[in-house]
Amino acid sequence: MERNRSIHETTQGLPAPYSPCVWNADEIVDLLAQTLREREAELRREQAFAGLDALQETELHPILAGLAELASWGVLREVAYPAQWRSKKPRRKPLPEDAERQRCDLVLTPKPGQRLADELKNERARVRARELVRGTLFESLATDEPAPVDLSKDLVVPAEDAYWLEVKAVGQFAYVDGVPGPNPAYSSQLTRGVSGDLRKLLADASVRRGGALLVHFTSDEAVAKHDLGVLVHRLLDKGLVIRPPATARVGILDRVGNAVCTLVLIEPAGQMDEPPADESVTASA
């Protein structure tokens, strides 16, 4: 559809999907907000006792993944980070197991049905091939170079072409031990979760574009705006340089004290493929 072509461009004359994709944070957050608006409307029709702010983060993932249908993208859930394993190899094993790899909540791909090329899977194949020729005349021909990633099929895209999305949900009012009320851990949750996600994204050299998505439930829009400003400055105090956050708001039925859901997409500055027009947020902001 036209939306998909408008935000995914080719560079250096290379045909898609091999060329880098240009992802638009404002468009992503708008589509994410649309998925929550649709779910909120369903909850109201059902006269549900609990709202969006009662859901766990993992329960929000399949709802947010609905943006793929709105944009003709692909979306993958719980995807292993592509390159972090290189710096975190267990001492007693040549390569880590899948269960030992850090995972990203949602990963967007340019087209539906695509999967990501996995460097670790290729490396395992190279190691197995080397073991097969160990002690034979062909051992000297085995290479220590990383196995090439096969991108010959449209269904396989490099990790660099995807958009990596970590999700954190924080509410001014929340269910604590099943009882709704003011969230006693609100302030710490607001900062700790987002900063941790940003560091995860920055730690992987193969993540070209990505961001930390804060699903922020508050009593009103004024509180959301104020607390976002506080969050930005706390991130800067932690040494994290970020791009101006992309935001979208969703009105929700006040069931426990929250009447507004604000989606805040925060991207680390300095990522490849980012639009050059906007400046990064700095300590003087």
C-alpha positions as MATLAB code, in Angstrom:
seq = 'MERNRSIHETTQGLPAPYSPCVWNADEIVDLLAQTLREREAELRREQAFAGLDALQETELHPILAGLAELASWGVLREVAYPAQWRSKKPRRKPLPEDAERQRCDLVLTPKPGQRLADELKNERARVRARELVRGTLFESLATDEPAPVDLSKDLVVPAEDAYWLEVKAVGQFAYVDGVPGPNPAYSSQLTRGVSGDLRKLLADASVRRGGALLVHFTSDEAVAKHDLGVLVHRLLDKGLVIRPPATARVGILDRVGNAVCTLVLIEPAGQMDEPPADESVTASA';
ca = [
       0.000    0.000    0.000;
       1.096    3.598   -0.467;
       1.948    4.129    3.225;
       4.466    1.314    3.150;
       6.281    2.670    0.102;
       6.430    6.176    1.516;
       8.522    5.289    4.545;
      10.706    2.523    3.147;
      13.122    3.869    0.615;
      16.042    2.312   -1.198;
      19.510    3.836   -1.156;
      22.560    3.514   -3.396;
      20.358    2.056   -6.152;
      19.964   -1.303   -4.392;
      16.639   -3.145   -4.731;
      14.520   -3.830   -1.640;
      14.742   -5.695    0.676;
      18.555   -5.582    0.614;
      18.837   -1.817    1.009;
      18.368   -0.158    4.401;
      14.828    0.823    5.374;
      13.949    4.303    6.522;
      11.559    3.993    9.447;
       9.463    6.948   10.597;
       8.999    7.085   14.378;
       5.965    9.386   14.192;
       4.165    7.036   11.834;
       5.032    3.998   13.932;
       3.687    5.533   17.139;
       0.512    6.738   15.395;
      -0.209    3.227   14.158;
       0.517    1.753   17.580;
      -1.963    4.208   19.081;
      -4.578    3.130   16.546;
      -4.294   -0.485   17.709;
      -4.962    0.603   21.306;
      -7.897    2.806   20.269;
      -9.498   -0.164   18.572;
      -8.974   -2.383   21.616;
     -10.288    0.339   23.942;
     -13.439    0.591   21.825;
     -13.920   -3.168   22.113;
     -13.555   -3.039   25.898;
     -16.172   -0.312   26.121;
     -18.608   -2.260   23.978;
     -18.036   -5.289   26.185;
     -18.483   -3.115   29.306;
     -15.327   -4.747   30.605;
     -14.516   -4.384   34.278;
     -10.777   -3.956   33.609;
      -9.225   -1.730   30.960;
      -5.995   -1.459   29.025;
      -4.197   -0.242   32.143;
      -4.883   -3.591   33.828;
      -2.957   -5.560   31.208;
       0.547   -6.868   31.730;
       3.215   -5.770   29.256;
       3.211   -9.161   27.559;
      -0.579   -8.904   27.145;
      -0.122   -5.609   25.308;
       2.292   -7.139   22.791;
      -0.279   -8.950   20.612;
      -2.481   -5.834   20.582;
       0.387   -3.585   19.518;
       1.441   -6.144   16.917;
      -1.768   -5.271   15.087;
      -0.014   -2.254   13.584;
       1.470   -4.620   11.006;
      -1.931   -5.062    9.374;
      -2.474   -1.299    9.289;
       0.843   -0.647    7.542;
       1.428   -3.835    5.525;
       4.554   -4.553    7.557;
       5.673   -7.753    9.158;
       5.956   -8.084   12.917;
       7.856  -10.647   14.981;
       7.629  -11.154   18.735;
      10.321  -12.105   21.249;
      13.191  -12.008   18.757;
      16.738  -12.721   19.902;
      19.111   -9.787   19.564;
      21.269  -10.487   16.510;
      24.812   -9.681   17.652;
      24.932   -9.535   21.460;
      25.843  -13.215   21.645;
      29.293  -12.395   20.281;
      30.233  -10.565   23.482;
      28.403  -12.927   25.861;
      29.658  -16.389   24.979;
      29.480  -18.791   27.977;
      32.933  -19.895   29.087;
      32.285  -23.621   28.791;
      30.425  -23.532   25.495;
      31.645  -22.353   22.087;
      28.289  -20.760   21.292;
      25.319  -19.782   23.488;
      22.011  -21.626   23.478;
      18.912  -19.808   22.244;
      17.558  -19.611   25.806;
      20.637  -17.621   26.841;
      20.084  -14.824   24.323;
      18.437  -11.513   25.190;
      15.209  -10.923   23.286;
      13.391   -7.892   21.918;
       9.631   -7.544   22.464;
       8.577   -6.616   18.910;
      10.524   -6.405   15.658;
       9.056   -4.781   12.542;
      10.046   -5.946    9.061;
       9.409   -4.128    5.753;
       7.018   -6.786    4.423;
       4.617   -9.345    5.950;
       5.906  -12.891    6.342;
       9.572  -11.960    6.470;
      11.998  -13.445    8.968;
      15.342  -12.138   10.127;
      18.669  -13.568    9.114;
      20.324  -15.099   12.184;
      24.106  -14.782   12.422;
      24.254  -17.260   15.305;
      22.415  -19.935   13.317;
      24.902  -19.512   10.467;
      27.809  -19.624   12.903;
      26.536  -22.900   14.356;
      26.420  -24.349   10.843;
      30.026  -23.252   10.239;
      31.179  -24.837   13.518;
      29.392  -28.099   12.701;
      30.983  -28.177    9.259;
      34.430  -27.644   10.796;
      33.861  -30.484   13.264;
      32.972  -32.839   10.414;
      36.358  -32.359    8.740;
      38.446  -32.243   11.920;
      41.275  -34.778   11.676;
      40.773  -35.290    7.946;
      42.677  -34.107    4.886;
      40.104  -31.357    4.461;
      40.678  -29.748    7.873;
      43.115  -27.197    6.464;
      40.423  -25.984    4.074;
      37.998  -25.102    6.867;
      37.672  -21.377    7.505;
      37.383  -19.365   10.691;
      35.585  -16.590    8.859;
      31.916  -16.027    9.846;
      29.469  -17.820    7.585;
      27.771  -15.471    5.117;
      24.110  -14.640    5.681;
      21.869  -15.847    2.857;
      19.707  -12.951    1.687;
      18.786  -14.493   -1.644;
      15.124  -14.806   -0.750;
      12.657  -12.007   -0.111;
      11.517  -13.778    3.065;
      14.900  -13.250    4.723;
      16.017   -9.751    5.683;
      19.095   -8.582    7.589;
      18.606   -7.440   11.155;
      19.789   -3.984   10.110;
      16.680   -3.500    7.964;
      14.262   -4.170   10.829;
      12.905   -1.845   13.508;
      13.539   -3.122   17.054;
      10.898   -2.142   19.588;
      11.071   -2.650   23.356;
       7.829   -2.083   25.303;
       7.340   -0.806   28.848;
       3.943   -0.126   30.453;
       3.767    2.192   33.464;
       0.688    3.558   35.198;
       0.197    6.466   37.580;
      -2.534    4.251   39.001;
      -2.059    0.499   38.888;
      -3.159   -2.825   40.272;
      -0.899   -3.797   43.170;
      -1.574   -7.310   44.479;
      -4.875   -7.162   42.633;
      -5.975   -3.910   44.274;
      -6.212   -0.712   42.156;
      -4.736    2.505   43.500;
      -1.814    4.950   43.251;
       1.287    3.175   41.979;
       3.931    3.337   44.751;
       6.706    2.440   42.282;
       5.560    4.844   39.562;
       8.572    7.165   39.556;
      11.217    4.444   39.531;
       9.376    2.338   36.935;
       9.081    5.329   34.626;
      12.835    5.818   34.400;
      14.370    2.427   35.055;
      12.472    0.485   32.414;
      13.013    2.939   29.567;
      16.700    3.517   30.300;
      17.325   -0.222   30.478;
      15.629   -0.787   27.130;
      17.611    1.990   25.461;
      20.866    0.467   26.673;
      19.839   -2.940   25.307;
      19.212   -1.423   21.886;
      22.506    0.452   21.924;
      24.453   -2.640   22.970;
      23.790   -4.493   19.716;
      25.797   -3.321   16.726;
      23.350   -4.912   14.272;
      20.380   -2.867   15.467;
      20.261   -0.033   12.948;
      16.944    1.481   14.092;
      14.842    0.899   17.157;
      13.287    2.523   20.168;
      11.843    2.109   23.636;
       8.047    2.378   23.619;
       6.547    3.666   26.857;
       2.840    2.875   27.266;
       2.082    5.555   29.840;
      -1.206    5.630   31.772;
      -2.032    8.829   33.685;
      -4.989   10.693   35.133;
      -4.840   13.406   32.462;
      -2.785   14.874   29.641;
      -1.122   17.497   31.845;
       0.403   14.831   34.086;
       1.603   12.901   31.041;
       3.339   15.955   29.564;
       4.967   16.902   32.862;
       6.220   13.406   33.604;
       7.566   12.956   30.082;
       9.689   16.060   30.598;
      10.984   14.616   33.859;
      11.749   11.311   32.146;
      13.705   12.954   29.329;
      15.922   14.863   31.747;
      16.528   11.759   33.854;
      17.622    9.874   30.758;
      20.025   12.681   29.911;
      21.356   12.597   33.466;
      22.141    8.920   32.899;
      24.224    9.835   29.858;
      21.673    8.695   27.267;
      21.403   11.007   24.257;
      18.029   10.599   22.562;
      16.028   11.916   19.658;
      12.916   14.032   20.381;
      10.245   11.538   21.503;
       7.371   10.713   19.154;
       4.044   10.678   21.007;
       0.383    9.813   20.486;
      -2.517    9.793   22.942;
      -5.466    7.484   23.471;
      -8.404    8.330   25.698;
      -9.427    5.459   27.979;
     -12.333    4.922   30.336;
     -11.348    5.880   33.885;
     -11.646    2.665   35.867;
      -8.866    3.008   38.444;
      -7.736    6.642   38.071;
      -6.134    6.625   34.613;
      -8.050    8.411   31.844;
      -5.266    8.908   29.284;
      -2.833    6.514   27.643;
       0.169    8.221   26.052;
       2.445    6.281   23.752;
       5.990    7.617   23.840;
       8.547    6.259   21.374;
      12.083    7.182   22.412;
      14.966    6.443   20.063;
      18.677    6.645   20.882;
      20.452    9.373   18.937;
      23.088    8.428   16.419;
      21.288    5.452   14.930;
      21.784    4.855   11.225;
      19.020    5.834    8.792;
      17.530    8.409   11.132;
      16.048   11.502    9.475;
      18.630   14.318    9.506;
      16.168   17.189    9.921;
      15.551   16.888   13.659;
      18.216   17.481   16.248;
      18.954   15.239   19.188;
      17.807   16.087   22.694;
      20.756   17.283   24.739;
      21.273   18.317   28.318;
      20.450   21.907   27.428;
      16.969   20.951   26.155;
];
